[in-house]
């Protein structure tokens, strides 16, 4: 079922409602250029690029500040489009059905909005520029992005980039599997050296950065530091990673404890 200008639904059980909406269709080669923006920094300045850097007027020329106010604009017109084929007889452009990594056709996607895309079995994308990429992935909200299977993103600019992960809240972000970020700018973040899994960030501006860890409460952070070897007892905002410090063992104890990031960290408040 399709309703709207340039609305495409190429698979069985799919629905496309709105302006330039795409349900399980093969997208243009240029569409992949948007991956860096969808998966980039969770900041207003980055998301504003959807409306500023790529605006063109009806003739395809870049707009100026003046023409932005008076001309009909098509953000990302050259990138958010189908890789179609001509229909015999009518000469119209026909959408091709998208396939998954195993070569099977995707089915049952729903898209509602404008420049909205869902590419996966039973995927759902709602909101302008929302993009659900995995099977059973949900992206709800302007520029919301659910990348992997069974991922869920809700809120402006929210990003869920791990299987069975969930991000809820404006600019919330999850980089790992089976993890949850709940709150404005709440985030579960991987680093350049390792992935992150099974973490929870609950509260505005919370950050969980280690496996099996919990950040609970406004601005809580599982990453903590100490100044240097001259002062190992005072927490600081930067310096040496405190997870590497030797754990406290009571005198006379037979315990042999070791700190391990994989064991999980809980930060409260």
N, C-alpha and C positions, 0 to 999 in steps of 0.2 A: 504494500500500500504506500502510495506517495501522494503528497499534497504540498505544493509550493513551487517556487521558481528554482530550477536546477536542483530538484530533489531526486535522489536516486536510491532505490532499494533493489539490490540485485539478487537477494537470496530468499529462499522460502521462509515465510513467517516474519519477514523484516518489515519495518515501518520507517518512513522518512517524512517528517513534517517540518517545513520551514524553508528558508532561503539558503541555497547551497548547503544541503545536508546529504550525508553519504552513509548508507548502511550496507556494509559488506560488499563494497565495490573495489575494484583495482584502482588505486590512486595513481596520479601522475608521478613520474620519476622525481620531480622537484618537491613532492610532498615530504620526502625524507629529509629535505633540508631543514624542516621545522623541528626535527628531533632535538637539536641543540637548544632551541628555545624552550620547548616543552620540558626538557630535562635540566635546564639551566638553573641559575640562581632563583630562589623563591623571593623575589623582590618586586615591588611595584615598577621600578625602573626597567626591569627586564620584560615584564608582562605588557607594559605600555608599548613595546615594540610591535605588538599585534596591531596597534592603531596608528603608529607614527612612522616607523622606518620603512614600511612596505606599502604604504598607501599609494595608489595610482588613480588617475582620473579615467574617464571613459575612453580616452584615446590611448591609454597605456603610458602616458607621461607621468613623471613624478610630480606631485603637487607641491605648491608652496603654502605658506601659512594662510595666505589670502584665499587661494582656490580651495583649500580644505573646507572653508566655511560656506562655499557657494556651489560646489560641484558634488555630484553623486560619487561616492568613493567605494572602491572595491578592495578592502584589505586582503592581501595575499592572493589576489585573483590568479596570479600566474603559478601559485604553488598549491593551493587547496583546490584541486580539480581532479577529474577522473582521467584514467588512461583508457579511453573508450575506443570503440570501433564503429565504422559506419554501418548502418542498417540498410540492407538491400531493399531497393524499391523507394523508400522514403528519403534516404540520404541523411537521416537523423543520426546523432551520436548515440550509440548503445553502450550501456555500462557492462563491464565484465565482472563476473562474480569472483570475489576474493577467495584465496585458499590459505590454509594454515601451513605450518612448517612441514607437516606430513603430506601435503598435497591434497588434502580434503577440503571441499568447499565449506566455507563458513555459513551458518544459518542463524536466523532469528534475531537479528540486531534491531535496536530501536534508536533513532536519532530524532531529537526535537530541538530546534533552535536556529542558529545562523552560523554558517561555516563550522558545522558540527559533524563529527566523524565517529563511527563505531565500526571496528574491524575485528570481529571475534564472535564465536558462538554465543548467542544470547547476551551480547554486550549491550550496554545502555549508555548513551551520552545525551545530556540535557544541558543547554546553555550555550551561549555564543562562544565559539572556539573550543568547546569541550571536546575531549578526545578519549575514547575508551578503546584500548588496543588489544587487550587480551580476552580470552574466553571468559564469559561470565564477569567481565569487568564493568564497573559502574563509575562514570564520571559525571558529576552533577554540579553545575555552577560555571560561571564564566571562566574560560581557560582552565577548567579542571582537567586533570590528566591521570588516567588509570592505565598503567602500562602492561602489567602482567596478569596472568590468569587469576581470577577471583580476587582482584584488587579493587579497592573502593576509595574514591576521592570525592569529597563533597565540600564546597566552599570556593570562593574566588581564588584562583591560582593554586588550589590544593594539588599535591602530587603524591600519588601512591605508586611506588616503583619497586615492588617486590611481590611475589606470589602470596596470596592470602593476607595481604596487608591492608591497612585502613588509615586514611588521613581525613580528619574532619576539622574544618575551621579555615578561616582566611589565611592563605599562604602557609598552611600546614604542609608537612613534607615527611615522607617515609622512603628511605633508601634500601630497606632490608626486607627479608621474608618474615612472614608471620609476626609482624610488628604493628604497633598502633601509635598514632600521634593525634591527640585530641586537644584542641585549643587554638587560639590565634597565634600563628607562627610557631606552633609546637612542631618538634622535628625529631626524627630518628635518623641519625646521620652516619654514613660509613666514612672511612678515611681512605687515603690513597693506597694503603697497604693491606687492608682487609675489608671483608664484607661485614654486615651486622645483621643479626637475626634475633627474634624473640625478645624485642625490646619494647618498652612502653614509655611514652612521654605524655603526661597528663597535666594540662594547665597551660595558660598563656606563656609563650616564649620559653617553654621547657625544652631541654635537649638531652636525648639519650644517645650515647656514642659508643656503647660497648654491648656485646652479646648478653642476653638474659638480664638486662638492667632496667631500672625504673627511675624516671625523673618525675617527681610528684610535687606540684605546687608552683606558683608563679616564679619564673626564671630559674627553676631548679636545673642543675646540670650535673651529669654523671662524670664529667671531666673536671678534675681538680689538681691543683699544683702546690708546690712549696717553693720558697725563694731559692735556696741553695744549700749546700752542705753545712753552712754555718748556722742555719735555722731551719730545721726539719719539722717544726711543730706548728708553724704559722701558715695557714692557708692563704694563697694568693690567687690573683686572676691570671697570672702567667708565670712562667719559670719552668721548673722540672716537674715531670709527671709523677704525682704522688703515688700512683699505683705501683711504682717500682720500689717504694720504701719497704723496709722489713716490717712485718707485722709485730704488734706488741704481744709478748709472751710473758706471763707472770713468772717471777723468780721461783725456781723449784719445780716448775711445770714440766711434764714429760712430752707435751705437745710439740710437734714439729710442723708449724704452719708456714704456708707459702702464699703470697698474693698471686692471683691469677685473674686476668681480665675476663676469661670465659666463665668464671664462677658467678659473675654478675655484681653490679653495684646498685645500691639504692640511695637516691638523694631526695630528701624531703624538705620542703620549705624554701 
